[in-house]
Amino acid sequence: MAENLLELAASQLGPSGIGTLAAALNLPAEKGQSALDTGIAFVLAGMLNKASSKTGMAYLFNMVTGSEAPELSNVLAQFSDKEKLEASLPAGDATLQKVFGTRVDEVTKVATTEVPGNEGGRLLKMVLPLVTALLGAQVKAHKMDVSDLASFLIGQRELLRDKVPDALLDALDVKGFDNLGAALVTHGHAKPQEPREQALHGHGEKKKPVSFSSWFFPLLLVLVALYALNMCMNKGRQEQAADQPFETPQEQAFMESPSEPAGDTPPNESNAQAQLGPDKFSSNLRDYLKSFDRDPNQEFILQVKFEPGTAKLLNPKAPDIDALAQIMQENPNLTVAIEGHVKGEGNEIKEQEISQERADVVRELLLQKGIAANRITATGMGSAKPLPQSAAGQTSDQQKKNERISVRVVTTE
């Protein structure tokens, strides 16, 4: 179960920090805890709504982990003094726009009605950096990725049920509390399939250990029988060779080569494969699916090309996309995650959006090839998952650029 962020904030601030918040809002000290809960509930509701799209979820991830994300120690220091807390308002105002967007004015009006003294707007500006810093600290402490943070936010939702007024849901254009962040549950970034005991050892009850004698002696008998059979075959070949005339290596090669009709030779399957070149994506993915010992985070990189800085696909008929569609048709229980990655240079938010759009383009091509929508998720990872320096098959230049579309297996059964 996810840690309760409301309780975590209160424990981090302590009575003095909560008292400072109440004083900054011109509230009695005993109203500080209620105001803090209200502010955090509003902020988390805005984040859950923001994360309704994968682009929005990745945007939040970058917001709490990026270079401009506030450090928890600095934010807590602001709550030690009323003047420091007042000085943090401009930064809180900028972050407020990132979470609520065009609805910030409507949300502020609702918050004003919930906090005595009409200080709802100030409350949100003060609390938002705290929530952002707390989430960032959770990501670092537990080494979360985008999907982990999404799960954490979903875990907070039920804790907010009695603290989110209907007026706030209306301001966010959400039809009922159960729809708040619902897209994270049904369409969020899929977690990789973890290796399971059933997949490795079969289903049902655990079998008793097999004794040494129960398999060793039958195996020994089989080996003896195979050895005897091999000796008989060798003796037969030797006797046959003694009765046949000697052939030169050239004559033997000629006699063993299959006869072919004159004229053009129709290409067989092996010739066609040789002309196409090695199918690394297809063969690697097929080998992976046949294996029981799978790395749940294994990436299979699609050889697709996009116009620089855009989501315009330059080779929409890429063989790897056709191969992936074919493999998914052959394996009806297979579900995959398409992940877009960029090199991480320039505007992080813009590159995050591009990586999402590129993943969506590949997903759409698979849908057009008849793959069901619920079998494919598409997520823009931005530059959050750089390639390891030892990535097989990748040149050093490709490793540095880190620009790719990868496929990750989610479920196989």
Summary of the structure (lengths in Angstrom):
residues: 413
radius of gyration: 31.0
end to end distance: 26.1
largest distance: 112.2
contacts: 1164
relative contact order: 0.10
helix: 61%
strand: 6%
